[in-house]
């Protein structure tokens, strides 16, 4: 495991341990975050922890053309109960992702420092959000880092059933139209798998990231 200082540098992702932990320390400056995502690395740590940088193997991804929309979700989308916007309420999406109660988790990894860092990326047009609305209220959404050919998903939230799925499906459909290679989902969850995401090797992920 590599200990970072102020130098803008990351070791090769192959140096990560078996759990995917690559490095500790450094900062969350826009420049370091952009270098991290461009290098197949992302931060994930608790409030009272040093900054931890990860590059797991395997990597959970979704190829936009493989988005899986169930019959029930097609009905939800056609019902027009939800409306979707892009990049209109980034800060609110991040706040909701940080505060939403998640089963099996105590607290959040989206610390104040993380919020501030991603807001700076958003101001540079790099971090983006999808918002889902119901009767004028924000009920779901997601945010991530847009590298121009790969979208690195960071977090999503849902206050009502299916809201986060609507956001993710819309993201996948938009990226497919734009010719993006994939959505980086980072780590396996049943929720993501149900939407068509799957694990690939880190080597394969890095090849597509660098292409």
C-alpha positions in Angstrom: 0.0 0.0 0.0 1.4 3.4 -1.0 1.3 6.5 1.2 0.6 9.7 -0.7 2.1 13.1 0.0 1.5 16.4 -1.8 3.0 15.1 -5.1 0.2 14.6 -7.7 0.9 10.9 -8.3 -0.7 7.4 -7.9 1.1 4.1 -8.1 0.0 1.6 -10.8 -3.4 0.0 -10.0 -1.7 -3.5 -10.0 -0.1 -2.5 -6.7 -3.5 -2.6 -5.0 -4.0 -5.3 -2.3 -6.5 -8.1 -2.6 -9.4 -5.9 -1.4 -8.5 -3.2 -4.0 -6.9 -0.7 -1.6 -4.1 1.1 -3.4 -3.1 4.1 -1.5 -3.6 6.2 1.6 -3.4 10.0 2.1 -3.1 12.9 -0.3 -6.0 15.3 -0.8 -9.3 15.7 -2.7 -8.2 18.5 -5.0 -9.9 18.6 -8.4 -6.6 17.8 -10.0 -6.0 14.7 -7.9 -9.6 13.5 -8.2 -9.4 13.8 -12.0 -6.1 12.0 -12.1 -7.6 9.3 -9.9 -10.6 8.6 -12.1 -8.6 8.8 -15.2 -6.3 6.2 -13.7 -9.1 3.8 -12.6 -8.9 4.8 -9.0 -11.6 6.3 -6.7 -11.7 7.5 -3.0 -13.8 5.8 -0.4 -13.3 6.3 3.3 -15.1 7.2 6.6 -15.3 10.5 8.3 -12.6 9.7 10.9 -10.3 8.0 8.4 -7.4 9.0 6.2 -8.3 9.3 2.5 -8.3 5.8 1.1 -7.9 5.2 -2.7 -9.2 2.0 -4.4 -8.9 0.1 -7.6 -10.7 -3.2 -7.1 -10.4 -6.4 -9.2 -12.9 -7.3 -10.5 -14.7 -4.1 -11.4 -18.5 -3.7 -11.6 -19.5 -1.9 -14.8 -22.5 -1.4 -17.0 -22.3 -1.3 -20.8 -25.0 1.3 -21.7 -26.5 -1.0 -24.4 -26.9 -3.7 -21.8 -29.2 -1.8 -19.5 -31.9 -4.1 -18.3 -35.4 -2.6 -18.1 -38.0 -5.0 -16.6 -41.6 -4.9 -17.7 -42.6 -3.3 -14.4 -40.0 -0.6 -14.9 -41.2 0.1 -18.4 -44.7 0.7 -17.0 -43.2 3.0 -14.3 -41.4 5.0 -17.0 -44.4 5.2 -19.3 -46.7 6.3 -16.4 -45.0 9.7 -16.4 -45.2 9.9 -12.6 -41.5 10.9 -12.6 -39.7 13.6 -14.5 -35.9 13.5 -15.0 -33.5 16.5 -15.2 -29.8 16.6 -15.7 -27.4 18.8 -13.7 -30.0 21.1 -12.3 -29.7 20.2 -8.6 -26.2 18.7 -8.2 -25.6 19.8 -4.6 -29.1 18.6 -3.5 -28.4 15.2 -5.0 -25.1 14.9 -3.2 -26.7 15.9 0.1 -29.4 13.3 -0.3 -26.9 10.6 -1.2 -25.0 11.5 2.0 -28.0 11.6 4.3 -30.1 8.7 3.0 -30.3 5.7 5.4 -28.9 2.6 3.8 -29.4 -0.9 5.0 -26.3 -2.4 6.6 -24.4 0.8 6.7 -23.6 3.0 9.7 -23.1 6.5 8.6 -21.8 7.7 5.2 -18.6 7.9 3.2 -19.8 11.2 1.7 -18.1 13.4 4.2 -18.2 17.3 4.2 -14.8 17.2 2.5 -16.1 14.9 -0.2 -19.1 17.1 -0.8 -16.9 20.1 -1.2 -14.5 18.3 -3.6 -17.2 17.0 -5.9 -19.0 20.4 -6.0 -15.7 21.9 -7.3 -15.6 19.2 -10.0 -19.2 20.0 -10.8 -18.3 23.7 -11.2 -15.7 22.6 -13.7 -18.3 20.6 -15.7 -16.7 17.3 -14.7 -19.1 16.0 -12.0 -22.7 15.6 -13.1 -26.1 14.6 -11.6 -29.4 13.2 -12.7 -32.4 14.2 -10.7 -35.8 12.5 -10.4 -38.8 14.5 -9.4 -42.3 13.6 -8.3 -44.9 16.4 -8.0 -42.1 18.9 -7.8 -40.2 17.1 -5.1 -36.7 15.6 -5.5 -37.3 11.9 -4.8 -34.2 10.2 -6.4 -31.0 10.8 -8.3 -27.4 10.0 -8.8 -24.1 11.7 -9.4 -20.7 10.8 -10.8 -17.6 11.9 -12.8 -17.9 12.3 -16.5 -14.7 11.4 -18.3 -16.2 12.0 -21.8 -16.1 8.3 -22.8 -16.8 6.6 -19.4 -19.1 7.8 -16.6 -17.9 7.0 -13.2 -20.9 6.6 -10.9 -20.4 7.7 -7.3 -23.7 7.3 -5.5 -27.5 7.3 -5.9 -30.5 7.7 -3.7 -34.2 7.0 -3.7 -36.9 8.3 -1.4 -39.7 6.5 -3.2 -39.7 3.1 -4.9 -38.0 2.9 -8.3 -36.7 6.6 -8.3 -33.0 5.7 -8.4 -33.7 3.1 -11.1 -35.3 5.7 -13.2 -32.3 7.9 -12.9 -29.9 5.1 -13.7 -31.9 3.9 -16.7 -32.1 7.4 -18.1 -28.3 7.8 -17.6 -27.6 4.6 -19.5 -29.9 5.6 -22.3 -28.3 9.0 -22.7 -24.8 7.6 -22.6 -25.7 4.9 -25.2 -26.8 7.7 -27.6 -23.6 9.6 -27.0 -21.4 6.5 -27.7 -19.9 6.1 -24.2 -18.0 2.9 -23.5 -19.4 2.1 -20.1 -20.6 3.2 -16.7 -18.1 2.5 -13.9 -20.2 1.1 -11.0 -17.1 0.3 -8.9 -18.3 -2.6 -6.7 -20.9 -5.3 -7.0 -24.4 -4.9 -5.6 -27.5 -6.9 -6.3 -29.3 -3.7 -7.2 -26.8 -2.9 -10.0 -26.7 -6.5 -11.2 -30.5 -6.4 -11.6 -30.1 -3.5 -14.0 -27.6 -5.3 -16.2 -24.3 -4.3 -14.6 -21.6 -7.0 -14.4 -18.1 -7.6 -13.2 -15.1 -7.5 -15.5 -11.4 -7.8 -14.7 -9.5 -4.7 -13.7 -7.2 -5.3 -16.7 -10.1 -5.2 -19.1 -11.5 -2.1 -17.4 -8.2 -0.3 -17.6 -7.9 -1.1 -21.3 -11.3 0.5 -22.0 -10.5 3.4 -19.7 -7.2 4.2 -21.6 -8.5 3.5 -25.1 
